[in-house]
């Protein structure tokens, strides 16, 4: 008799949950939300970010390179119409790149480590600076 009460209680709970679940489903499926309550979502067109108007690449020499010549040629690319300033500890040179943006400039080196700074300035005034280190050494490695 005690087991029968437990089994009947369990069956009653399961049937109650089943009926409550069906009632909730029917309530939710018939529920309507007026259009005035639905928030309007507008998707704005993203504003494109301004791409850099100036870039600077250094093809030769590589940063940290060790050379045995007292002068090196620095070459690379920047935008057309830019002005390129090449600075070392002893000299500053202003270079006008070719129409396609390619540049090549010869720079004298001091003994040991040399920091070479290149600054490209566009016609609109935007600028970018890169620095490389080149070491002059006559020692054999």
N, C-alpha and C positions, 0 to 999 in steps of 0.2 A: 504494500500500500504506500509506503514511503517512497519507493522508487517510482511508482506511477505518478505521484504528485510532482516529483522532480522532472520526469519526462514531459508531463503535461505543461509544466511551467516553462520548460525550454521550448516546446512547440509554440506556446502562446507568445513568447518573446520573439521568436523567429517570424511568426505570422504578423505580429504587431510591427516589427521593423519593415517587413515586406509591404504592408499596407501603407505605412508612413512614407516609405520611399516612393511608391506609386503616386500617392497624393502630392508629394513635393514635386515630382516630375511633371504631373499634370498642371500644377499651379505655375511652374516656371515656363512651361511651353505655351500657356495661354496669356502670359503676362506681356503687355506691350508697353513700349516706352515712347512717349510723344516725341516728335521731331524737335520740338523746342528744348527738350532735355538732353538731346544728343549734341555733344560739343562738336563744332566744326573744326576740322583740321585742314590747314592750308600748308602746302609744301612750297616754300620759297625757293626760287632758283638760286643755287649757290653762286656767290660772286667769285669769279676765278681769282686766284691769288696772283699777284703781280710777279711774273718771273723775273729773275735777276736780269737787269739790263746790261750787265757786264760779267764776263767770266775770264778766267786766266788759267791756262794750263802750261806746265813746264815739262817739255819732253826731254831735254838734255840740259845739263847733267842731272843725275839723280841726287836726291837729298842724301848727304853723308858720303858722297863719292870722294875717293882719294885720287888725285891726278899728279902727274909728274911734269906738266907744262906750267909755265909761269902765267899763261893766259888761257882762258877757256871760252868757248862759244856757247852761249845760252840760247836755246831755241824753244819755241812752243807756239801757242795760238791764243788769241783773244778776239774780241769782237772787232769788226771793221770800223775804222774811224776812231778807235780808242787811242789814247796817248799812254805810252808805257814808260815808267821811270824805273831805272835799274840802279840800285844803290849798293855800294860796298863801303868798307871803312875809309877808303881813300878817294872814291870817285862817285859821282852821280851822272847818269846819262839819260837823256830823253830820247826815246825811240818811237818812230811812227811805224806801226806794222803795215804790211802789204795790204792790198785791197781785200784779200780773203781773210785777213786777221793773223796770218803767219808772221812771226818775227824771228830775228836772229841777231844777236849782238855779242861782240867780243869784249870780255872783261878781264883786266889784269888782276892777278892774285897776289896776296901777301904770303909770306912764309907761314906755315902751319894752317890753322883753321880760319876760314873766311866765311862770314855770313853775308849772303847776297839777298837783298830784298827787292822784289818786283812789285810794282803797283800799277795796275791798269785803271785808267780813268775814262769813262765813257763820255760822249758828247753831252749827255744830260747831267753829268757831274757825279754819277754813281761811281764808286771805286771798290776795288778788291785788292788785297795785299797778300802775297805769299812770300815766305822766307825759306831759303835752302842753305845748307851748310856744305861747303866744299873745302877739302883739305889739300894743300899743296905740300908734297913731300917728295924728296928724291931718293928716299930709302927703298931698298928692295924688300918685298915681303915674300 
